């Protein structure tokens, strides 16, 4: 799935006859960063991915779509779903989140539902990110902490939070144990 993201970005950019330089300038990203993403050297974090989607005039989910199903899409318990990390584990973003898309077969969607496995991190100086849109998180298992602006929110199993993604934020394990969340991400085109 990681390779698919960069390949789709490149295909859409070329189809719209936009140069890498123009995409970088319009999305406020570096040309090297765009090249590394398109050549599948890195998987972008969610923030840059949303900027690229907006610049190209497509939904965030366009990079994850597998099919063109206009009807409902059902995800069954026990079915293996492909995971994707929105950051290179070697990057300074210290990725500790694995995303499992729940609606990649649904075309025309406006929100992205994910099951996210969160691994504990030894680092405590979390890198915050921001992007346009909104997020809803429901804790399925374990405890999480969300740095949101200057506040820290601690949530346990059964708790939820809904917030504007434009405010700098980071989601991470709230203790030294893994956690699992349901996350809905809305990013306007």
N, C-alpha and C positions, 0 to 999 in steps of 0.2 A: 504494500500500500504506500510506503514511503516514496518509492520511485514513481508511483503514479502521480503524486502531487506535483512534483517538479515538471514531469512530462506534460501534464495537463496545462500547467501555467504557461509553459513554452508554446504549446499548440494554440492556446487561446490568444496569447500575445501575437504570435505570427499571423494567425487568422485575421486579427484586427489590425495588422500591419503597424504594430507599435514596436519600436526598437527597445532593446534592453535599457539603453540610456534614458529614453523617454519614460519607460515604466519606472525606473529607479527615481527619476526626478519627480514624476507625478505622485509616486507613493511615499516619497521622502525616505527612501532606502538607498543603500549604496549599490553601484553597478556590480561590484564584486559579490555582494550579498545576493542579488538577483541571479547572477551567473551560477553561484554555488547551489542555489535552490533549484534552478532549471536543470542543472547537470546532475542533480540528485546527490550532491556531495553532503548536503545538510537538509534537514526538514525544518522549516521555519516554525517559530513559536506562533501562537495564535494571533498576537498583535500584528506582526508583519503580514501574515496570511490574510487577515481581514483588510489591511491596507491594499494589498495586491488585488484582492477580489473587487474592492470598491473602484480602484483605478481601472480595472478591466471591465467594470460594469456587469459583474456576475455575482451570483450568490456565493457565499463561503462554501456551501455544500457542493457547488459545481466541481471543485477539486477532489471531492470524495465520492461523487456519484458513480455507481456501477451500472445502472440501468435507467430506462425512461419509463418507470411505472407511474401512471397518473392516478391510479386507484390507491386504496390504503395499503400500507406495508405492515406486516405483522412480524414481530421478532419473538420467537418462541424460547422459553426457558430451556436451557441445555444445548441450544444450537451454538456452535463455535462461531464467534465473530472475530474478524481481523482486528488487531489492535494497532494503534499508531501513537507515537509520542510526537507532540508538536514541537519538540526541541531536541537537538542533538545532545545525547547524554554527556558528551565531552565538552559541551559549551559552557560558558559562564552562567547560563541560565539554570544550571544544576537541575535538569529535568528529572522529575520523580513522579510523573503522571503518565499513565498509559490509558489512552482513550479507545473505547469500543463503540463505534458508530452504530446507532440503532435504526437509522432510516436512510442509509446510503442508497437504497433502491428506489426511494421516492423522489421523483423529479418535481420541480416547482415548489419545493418547500421553502419556508421562510425562517425556520429555526432548526437548530442542530441538536438532537438528543444524543447523549453519550452516557455509557456507564464508564466511570473512571476509577481505576485502581491507583491508589496513592501510597507510595512507599515512603517510609520515614527517611529523613535526611539528617546527616550530622551537622549540616550548616544551619546557622540561625540568622544569618544576614540575607534573607530572601530577596531575590530580585523581583521588584514589582513591575507589572506591566499594565497598560491601559489600551483600550480600543473602543470604537463606537459600538453601541448596542447595549444589551442587557443580558444578565445571567441569572438562572435559578438553579440552586443546588439543594438536593435532598440527600441526607446522610443515610446510606443503607446499612453500613457497618463501620464500627470503630469511631474514632474522634478526629475531627479536623480543626484547624485554625485558619482563619482568613484574615490576612492583613488587608485592610480596606482604608485607604487614606492614612490617617493617623491612628485609627482604631484597630483593635484586634478582637475578632469574634470567635468564640469557642463553641463548636457544635458537636453533639453526640448523635447516636443512632436515633432516627426519627425526627431530628431537627431539620429545618430548612432555612434558606436565606435567598432573597431576591435583591439584586443590586444593579446599579448602572455601571457598565464596564468601563466608562470613560474615566472613572476614578481609579487611580493606581491601586492594584490589588495583587494578591498572591494566595493560592490555596495550597495547604500542605498538611501533612499528618500532625495531629495535635499531641501526640505522644510518641513513644518509640515503637509503635505498632502500626501495621498497614491499615488503611481505611478504604472504603468503597462508597462512591457517591453516584447519584443520578444527576447529570448536569444538562441543562437546556441553555443553549447559547443562541441569542438572536443578534444578528448583525445586519443592519439595513444596507441595501445595495446602493 
